[in-house]
């Protein structure tokens, strides 16, 4: 039987495209992922305006100034505490030596008692060759026992005193450790604030730095204008006082002349004698007080002017560099007046005066936290150590917000 031909259609091979489909899917997934990331990514933070940068930098310098005062206070306290600890330790060493001396004396008594043995007084009496000798020896031993008791009492007294001083020394050492910890913390805080300010400034472009400098010049010009207004107002007030004093002197002279020329001569003489010494005394006292302060203030300003150009260094008090309160302290020292180290203590060291009543030599304090101080030189200007990166210079007292002013002497 013949083989029948197959009527099935031959199977056509279909080329698979799976790899291509996989590649396309991966590509689409990648595009989708990138699109999603782009859509959800946070927008770039806008660059702060140069005015905001200026405010931020000024605030960082103010905070660094406040931290500097904390550092100065901690360092002053640390120095005082170290002196106290050294004194106490020296005292403890001396008392320990006294204890050792008392201990040696007690040891000699104990050794003597060991050598003589523990014989009772009754046995000693019966064994003695001469009863009188026994009684003489008994009196001697009685005096010896008194000395021993005194030695024991001295030992106990010295031991108690040494223990007390040792406890004080331990407590002072603990206090010193706390102060030194505060000192390190304040130092780190200053460094952090200054680093932050420098980093902020370093990110500025040349154009932004130029704009910042222009803002500083504008701020300085406004401060100078305010200083000039104060100077004009003070000059006008001084002129008014001078004219009033001149008028008062002329009226007093005219009244005295009228009294001498008219009325009873005896009565006139009496009135003149009574008036003249009183007037002279009042004027002399006032001039003396003003003259004394003016003389001191002149020494302060002469010293401060000589420091112009020296760098500000936080924590420094001269002679090569200064921070703000270090300069004021050193300047008033030249006039024989001892000021505390920090602005927070200096603001309490004198008589408070209004800004309109400022005289050369007065101290002007700034900011609500009283973290800066300068020396008033007149005409609305001061000499001060401004901030890191700047030198001691003259500047308007209106360059910073004024807290208050003090006349130290």
Secondary structure, 3 states (H helix, E strand, C coil): CCCCCCCCCCCCCCCCCHHHHHHHHHHHHHHHHHHHHHHHCCCCCCCCCHHHHHHHHHHHHHHHHHHHHHHHHHHHHHHHHHHHHHHHHHHHHHHHHHHHHHHHHHHHHHHHHHHHCCCCHHHHHHHCCCHHHHHHHHHHHHHHHHHHHHHHHHHHHHHHHHHHHHHHHHHHHHHHHHHHHHHHHHHHHHHHHHHHHHHHHHCCCHHHHHHHHHHHHHHHHHHHHHHHHHHHHHHHHHHHHHHHHHHHHHHHHHHHHHHHHCCCHHHHHHHHHHHHHHHHHHHHHHHHHHHHHHHHHHHHHHHHHHCCCCEECCCCECCCCECHHHHHHHHHHCCCCCCCCCHHHHCCCCEEECHHHCCCCCEEEECCCCCEEEEEEECCEEEEECCCCCEEEEEEHHHCCEEEEEECC
